[in-house]
Amino acid sequence: MAQRGVMSNIIWSITILAGGMYGALCLYLFLMQAKLLYYPNIPSRELTGNPADINLDYETVTLRTSDNVKLHGWFIPAAHERRGALLFFHGNAGNISHRLTSLKIFHDLGLSTLIIDYRGYGRSQGSISEHGTYLDAEAAWRYLTESRKIPAQEIVIFGRSLGAAVGAYIAAKQKPAALILESAFTSVPDMGARLYPVFPIRLLTRFHYNTEKSLLSVSCPVLIIHSPDDDIIPYENGRQLYKSAREPKSFLELRGDHNQGFLMSGQVYRDGLREFINASFAAFE
């Protein structure tokens, strides 16, 4: 009888300990979400280069958001007669200096490009937050349409990974020529539930970045780009976003992982972009 009582106490103690550890992990996930989501210091907040390093002319741009945060960015003008502009929202790691290859690709397509660092990234001021990134996107849109006087129907919005959620948000509020989402997730809660299936992520999450919800309000042509080999954001996310997007819409399948897919796909990637962009601009001619 005494032995059974001891065993019962041990089991109860283990249960309490396990419950306490589980609760502590839930609290950690709740409090540390920003650090789990944003990586402005990986690989570094320092700029490692600029467009001149790849023989592109550029202008340094300083934007001020509606909540008075100063953002840093670059405007890379098209080499010849302007055919449109691209608004570039990058992923959650590094800064604009780590996107030179993509800037060259869009320049070769004949587009002027504005790329910005979100608040807390690169040389931009402030601290990163979901609401803050939306304010950053709005400031970038105002810069192109008001300061540069570029008509909305001549602007293509491009977002990669986390930037796709930001791009979809601004495309839902404005009327650009087109929206391109590359390696995008449906929402942060969806990704969190996949990564941490034993935790009630949908109850714990303080971030949403609901790309799929934004897409429901996007009326311009949409191109979804994703690779079945994506090792960070499942291919099914891209297919679901394509399913949710309104017509006209296109899907471009890449090969390669999350960070190298657009490079490994080479000409397939470039041709897919060119075909979609040409068709989108033709709709306004």
C-alpha positions in Angstrom: 0.0 0.0 0.0 2.8 2.3 0.9 4.6 1.5 -2.3 1.6 2.3 -4.4 1.3 5.6 -2.6 5.0 6.4 -3.4 4.5 5.5 -7.0 1.4 7.7 -7.2 3.3 10.6 -5.8 6.1 10.1 -8.3 3.7 9.9 -11.2 1.9 13.0 -9.9 5.2 14.9 -9.5 6.3 13.9 -13.1 3.0 15.1 -14.4 3.3 18.4 -12.7 6.8 18.8 -13.9 5.9 17.9 -17.5 3.0 20.3 -17.3 5.2 23.1 -16.0 7.7 22.5 -18.7 5.0 22.5 -21.4 3.6 25.8 -20.0 7.1 27.3 -19.8 7.6 26.4 -23.5 4.3 27.9 -24.4 5.2 31.1 -22.6 8.6 31.1 -24.4 6.9 30.8 -27.8 4.4 33.6 -26.9 7.1 36.0 -25.7 9.9 35.2 -28.2 7.8 35.3 -31.4 9.5 38.3 -32.8 13.0 36.7 -32.5 11.7 33.5 -34.0 10.1 35.3 -36.9 12.5 38.2 -37.8 16.3 37.8 -38.5 17.6 41.3 -39.3 21.0 40.5 -37.9 21.5 37.3 -40.0 23.8 37.5 -41.7 24.3 41.1 -40.6 22.7 44.5 -40.5 25.8 45.9 -42.2 25.5 46.6 -45.9 27.8 44.3 -47.8 27.6 46.0 -51.1 25.4 48.2 -53.4 24.1 48.1 -56.9 27.2 49.9 -58.3 29.1 46.7 -57.4 27.2 45.0 -60.2 27.4 48.0 -62.6 23.9 49.4 -61.9 23.2 53.0 -61.4 21.2 53.7 -58.2 20.0 56.4 -55.9 19.9 56.2 -52.1 16.4 56.8 -50.9 15.3 57.9 -47.4 11.6 57.4 -46.7 9.6 58.5 -43.6 6.7 56.5 -42.5 3.3 57.8 -41.2 4.6 57.0 -37.7 7.8 59.0 -38.3 10.3 56.1 -38.8 13.1 56.8 -41.2 13.7 54.0 -43.8 16.7 53.3 -46.0 16.4 52.0 -49.6 17.6 52.2 -53.1 16.0 53.2 -56.4 17.5 51.6 -59.4 16.3 53.3 -62.6 15.8 51.3 -65.8 18.6 51.5 -68.2 16.5 52.7 -71.1 13.0 54.1 -71.5 11.0 53.3 -68.4 8.4 50.6 -68.9 7.3 50.3 -65.3 8.6 50.0 -61.8 8.9 47.2 -59.4 8.4 47.5 -55.6 10.6 44.9 -53.9 9.9 43.5 -50.4 12.6 41.1 -49.3 12.5 38.2 -46.9 13.1 38.0 -43.1 16.9 37.7 -43.0 19.6 40.2 -44.0 19.1 43.5 -45.8 18.8 45.0 -49.2 22.5 44.5 -49.9 21.9 40.8 -50.0 19.5 41.1 -52.9 21.8 42.3 -55.6 21.3 39.3 -57.8 17.5 39.9 -57.8 18.0 43.6 -58.5 20.1 42.7 -61.6 17.4 40.3 -62.8 14.6 42.9 -62.6 16.9 45.5 -64.2 17.5 43.2 -67.1 13.7 42.9 -67.5 13.7 46.7 -68.1 12.1 47.7 -64.8 13.1 50.4 -62.4 13.2 49.0 -58.9 12.6 50.4 -55.4 13.8 48.2 -52.6 13.6 49.1 -49.0 14.8 47.7 -45.7 12.0 47.3 -43.1 12.3 49.2 -39.8 15.0 47.6 -37.7 16.8 46.1 -40.8 19.9 47.4 -42.5 20.2 51.2 -42.1 16.5 51.7 -41.4 15.6 53.0 -38.0 13.0 51.7 -35.6 12.1 48.2 -34.3 10.5 45.6 -36.5 6.8 44.6 -36.0 4.0 43.3 -38.2 2.1 46.6 -38.2 5.4 48.4 -38.7 6.2 46.5 -41.9 2.8 47.5 -43.3 3.5 51.1 -42.6 6.8 50.7 -44.3 5.1 49.2 -47.4 2.7 52.1 -47.5 5.6 54.6 -47.3 7.3 52.8 -50.2 4.1 52.9 -52.3 3.7 56.7 -51.6 7.3 57.3 -52.6 6.7 55.7 -56.0 3.3 57.2 -56.7 3.7 60.6 -55.1 7.4 61.5 -55.2 8.3 59.6 -58.4 4.9 60.3 -60.0 4.7 56.7 -61.3 1.1 55.7 -62.0 -0.2 52.7 -60.0 -0.9 50.8 -63.2 2.8 50.9 -64.0 3.9 49.4 -60.7 4.5 45.7 -60.1 4.7 44.6 -56.5 7.1 41.7 -55.7 7.5 40.0 -52.4 9.7 37.0 -51.4 9.0 34.8 -48.4 8.0 37.2 -45.5 8.0 40.0 -48.1 5.3 38.2 -50.0 2.9 38.8 -47.0 3.9 42.5 -47.0 3.5 42.8 -50.8 0.1 41.1 -50.7 -1.1 43.5 -48.0 -0.2 46.6 -50.0 -1.6 45.1 -53.2 -4.9 44.5 -51.5 -5.1 48.2 -50.5 -3.9 49.7 -53.8 -4.4 48.9 -57.5 -1.0 48.0 -58.9 -0.3 46.5 -62.4 0.5 43.1 -60.9 1.6 41.2 -57.8 4.3 38.5 -57.7 4.6 36.3 -54.6 7.7 34.1 -54.5 8.2 31.3 -51.9 5.3 32.6 -49.8 3.5 31.2 -46.8 -0.3 31.3 -46.3 0.0 32.8 -42.8 2.3 32.8 -39.8 -0.2 30.7 -37.7 -0.3 28.1 -40.5 3.5 27.9 -40.5 3.7 27.9 -36.7 1.3 25.0 -36.5 3.4 23.0 -38.9 6.7 23.8 -37.1 5.4 23.3 -33.5 2.5 20.8 -33.9 2.4 19.9 -30.2 1.7 23.5 -29.1 -1.6 25.6 -29.5 0.1 28.0 -31.9 -3.1 29.5 -33.2 -3.9 30.6 -29.7 -0.4 31.7 -28.9 0.5 33.7 -32.0 0.8 37.5 -31.9 1.7 37.7 -35.6 -0.5 36.9 -38.5 0.9 38.0 -41.9 -2.1 36.4 -43.5 -1.0 36.4 -47.1 -4.0 34.2 -48.2 -6.5 36.6 -46.6 -4.9 39.6 -48.4 -5.0 37.8 -51.7 -8.8 37.6 -51.5 -8.9 41.4 -51.9 -6.3 41.6 -54.7 -7.8 42.5 -58.0 -4.7 42.7 -60.2 -3.0 39.8 -62.0 -1.1 37.5 -59.6 1.9 35.3 -60.2 2.7 32.7 -57.6 6.2 31.3 -57.7 7.2 28.2 -55.6 9.5 25.2 -55.7 8.5 21.6 -54.6 12.0 21.5 -53.1 11.5 24.5 -50.8 12.9 23.4 -47.5 11.4 26.2 -45.4 8.0 27.0 -46.7 6.1 23.9 -48.1 5.1 23.8 -51.7 1.5 23.3 -50.6 1.5 26.9 -49.3 2.2 28.2 -52.8 -0.5 25.9 -54.3 -3.0 27.1 -51.7 -2.2 30.7 -52.5 -2.7 30.1 -56.2 -6.1 28.5 -55.4 -7.2 31.5 -53.3 -6.1 34.2 -55.8 -8.5 35.7 -58.2 -8.2 35.5 -61.9 -6.1 36.4 -63.8 -3.5 34.3 -62.1 -0.5 32.2 -63.0 1.8 29.7 -61.3 5.5 29.3 -61.9 7.2 26.2 -60.6 10.8 26.4 -59.7 13.4 23.8 -58.7 15.8 24.2 -55.8 15.5 25.1 -52.1 13.9 28.2 -50.5 16.9 30.5 -50.9 18.4 29.3 -54.1 15.4 28.2 -56.1 15.2 31.4 -58.3 18.9 31.0 -59.0 18.9 27.3 -59.7 15.9 27.7 -62.0 17.8 30.2 -64.2 16.2 31.0 -67.5 12.9 29.3 -66.5 12.6 31.9 -63.7 13.5 34.8 -65.9 11.3 33.8 -68.8 8.4 33.3 -66.4 8.8 36.7 -64.9 9.1 38.3 -68.3 6.0 36.6 -69.7 3.9 37.6 -66.7 5.1 41.2 -66.5 4.6 41.7 -70.3 1.1 40.4 -70.1 0.2 42.5 -67.1 1.4 45.7 -68.6 -0.3 44.8 -71.9 -3.6 44.8 -70.1 -3.3 48.5 -69.5 -2.3 49.4 -73.1 
